[in-house]
Amino acid sequence: MNEKDYLNSNRDLWEKMTAVNVRSRMYDVEGFKAGRSSLKSLELNELGNVRGKSLLHLQCHFGLDTLSWARLGAEVTGADFSPAAIATARQLAKETGLQAEFINCDLYDLPSHLAGEFDIVFTSYGVLCWLPDLQRWGRVIAHFLKPGGCFYMAEMHPALGIFDNEISEPRLDARFSYFHVGEPVRFTTDGSYADGDKFEPHPSYEWAHSLADVVTALLDNGLTLDFLHEFPYCVYAHFPFLERGEDGWYYLPKHLPSLPLTFSVKATK
């Protein structure tokens, strides 16, 4: 298989995942329609006021975060490679009366499908493992940022990718490489992280990217690093034994070593 084959397979998987996620309690689409924001405290606090700013959301899934930024006054555009996700995002924009543009294409092809520059380029939570090449990702970000504009991302820490997340016992077993290699790791997926609904098993292909890969991809494409932060909590139960705190984040049990589970980065063009 080549890169195109891997990405096409992943797109087909996300067509299935979208159908499950839209119905899931985790995404709570009905609550969103009623006014709930899908954004987390981390990105809200670190990115700050977006009112009146243009914002491009890369790998936006079916648009809840994109539309949540619109509710805060941003002029938003979302992009994703899943036709089902983009169709759902457009329908949600229509139902909620929120102004948004949604583009359906592969991330690397976005400059051929979208014109203009943005004050903010944003992406978050579970996006990088689906990209084979972060240097090209960095070029896309730089392409769409205005001079003085910022890129912001909150994301699962790459350290999580080292450990087996299919065991129920509260222990950390190193299973995968931390560092990027050309060929992706193949998994078989028969359900979503967001819900217990199952579907026909489907292959998925994921790439590891170190924290250095992320920062270097931004610096090499002309951005200046504003900050890089690491946190001991996760946005969802990546491991079955993570414990949900009163703040809504998921933490490792206290008997395990403290590890970074989330990171955030902000960089300016």
C-alpha positions, 0 to 999 in steps of 0.5 A: 500500500502507498500513502494514498491507500492508507489515507483512503482507508482512514477516510472510510473509517471516519465515515463510519466513526462519524455515524457513531459519534453523532449519536454518542453521549460524548459528543452530545449533539442535542446539548450542543444544539441547545447551546452547550459549547464543545470546547474545553477549558484548556483551549478557551483559556490559552487561545483567549478572545476570538471575537471578530477574528478569522479562524481555520479549523483543520481536521474539524470532524463534524464541526462542533468545535468549529461552530463553538468558536463561531458562537464566541464570535469568530469567523470560522472555516472548518476542513476535514477529509470525511464527506459524512463529517462535513455534510453533518457539520453543514447541517448543524450550522444550518440548524443552529443558524451559525455562520460557517464554511466547511471544506471537504478535502484531504488536509494536504490538498487544502490550499487547492480548495480554499483561498485566503489567510486567517488570524488563527489556525486551530486543531485539537485532540486526536488529529496528528496520528492520522497524518503521515508527514508533519513537515507538509502539515506545517506548510499548510498551517503557514500557508493559511496564516496571516503575518502576525497570526497564530497557530494553536493546538491542544492534542494528545501527548505523543507519550500516550502512543507508546503504551498499550491502551487495550489492557484493562489492568491499571499498568503502563506497558510499552508497546510502540515506538515513540519516534516517527517511522515511514510506515504506519502502524496498522490497527483493526477498529470496530467501534468509536472511542466515543461510544460502545456501538460497533461496526464491521471491523475496518483497518486504520493506519496511524503514524507516531510523531514526537513532540520534537517533530511537532515543534520542528514542523512549525519552526521550519515553516517560519513560525515562532514558538510562543509556548509549549505546555504539557499536562497530566490529564487527558480529554477522554479515557484513552486507557480504560483505567483512567479516572475522571476528575471533578474538573472533567479531565481524565487522570492516571491512578495515583499509584502510577507515575505521573506522565504528560497526557496532553500538550498544547502549543502556540506559534506565531507567523 
